Amino acid sequence: MDPSKLTQKSQEAMQKMLSVADEYGNQEVAEEHLIYALLTIEDSLILKLIERMDINTEYFTDRIVSAIEKRTKVSGGEPYLSVHLRKVVDNVENEAKKMGDEYISVEHIFLSILEHPSPEITPIIKEFG
């Protein structure tokens, strides 16, 4: 993924993803961290989309936080992307191209997560349809 192609909101989400992983003591940065970041960045489009789908956003967010809290906690060390998150990141440009977009926005990131969910995220996605 070319970072110069990220929209401002996508950049914010990526930065927040890293800070969320750090806050929870997770050295391995995973899809859960990215989803949480997408839901909690200021003026979140993804949160608005979930609301429009008549999904209880508070419950959905709580499920994501619960998944984060289950991750292994480590102090020190450099953060690294999980195998599944790497697949999401590698595929996000394809999502933008499919939609005819030059820049990578938060919806492209979210779609990439939905197309390549990790075993931890799959049950949550299935629960909410």
N, C-alpha and C positions, 0 to 999 in steps of 0.2 A: 504494500500500500504506500502510495506516494503521499507523505504528510502535507505537501503543498496543495494537495487537492481537497483537503478537509475544509468544510465550512467552519465558521467560528464556533457554532454549537457543537459540531463534531469534535473539534479541538478541545473544547471545554469538557466534553464527556470523557475523552481519552485521559485528560489530566486528572479529572475527578476520579476516574476508575483507579488510577494509581494511588491516589490519596486514600480512597476507601480501603483498598487492599492493605495499605500501611496502617490505617486506623484500626483495622481488625487483626493486625499482626499476621497477615497472610503474605508469605514470600511469593507463592505462586498466584499470579493474577489470572482470574478466570472469568467466564461469561457472567457469573453472578455479579461480579464487581462492575462490569460494563453495563449490565441491565440496570443495576441500582443507580449508576451515574446517569444513564439516559433518563431515568424516572425523576431524578432529583435536581438536575441542572435547572437553572432559572428559566421560567417560561417553557417548560418541557413539552415538546410536540408529542412525544411518545406517551406521556402521562395523559395528555388530552385525547389521543387516539384510544387509549385503553378505557377512558371514561366514556367515549362515544360508543364503545363496544358493550356498554352496560356492565363492565367489570368493576367490582369494588376495588378502587385503586389502593386504599389503605390495606386491605387484605392481600392484594397482589404484592404490594411493596413488602409487607410483613413476611410473605412466603420467600421472597428474594433475600431479605435480611436473614431469615432462618437458614437458608442455604449457605450464605456467607459465614454465618456463625459455626457451621459444621465443618468448615475447612480447617486444615491443619494450621496451627499458629506457630510462628517461628520469630525469634528476635534476632535482628541483624541479618546480614546477607543482602544480596542484590535481588530486587524483584525480577521475575521472569514470567512470560506468558505461558499459560497451559497449552497443551497440544490442541485442545478444542478451540481455545480462543485464538490461537495462531491460525487455525483453519478459517475462522470467522473473518479475521483481519485480512488474510490472503484473498478471500472471496469478495470482500466489500466493494472493490472496484468493479467487479463483474455485475454486481447488483445495480450500481450506478449506470453502467453501460446499457444494461437491459432496459432501463427506464429512459435512456437517451440523455442522461445527465453527465456533464463534464466533472462536476464536483461531488464529493462524497458528503452526504447529509446524514442526519441522525436516523432517518427512516431507512436508508440503505444499510446502515449498521444493524438496525433492529431486524430487518429482513434477513440479513446474513446470519444473525443468531438463530432466527426461526428455521432457516434452511439447514443449519449445522449445529443443532443443539447438543450440548454435552449430556452425559447420562444424569447429571445432577439437575439440569434444567428441563430435560424432556418431560418428567412427571408434572412439573409446574405448567408447562405449555399445554400438555394434554388436559390438565385440570380445568384450564380456562378456555380451551378450545382454540 
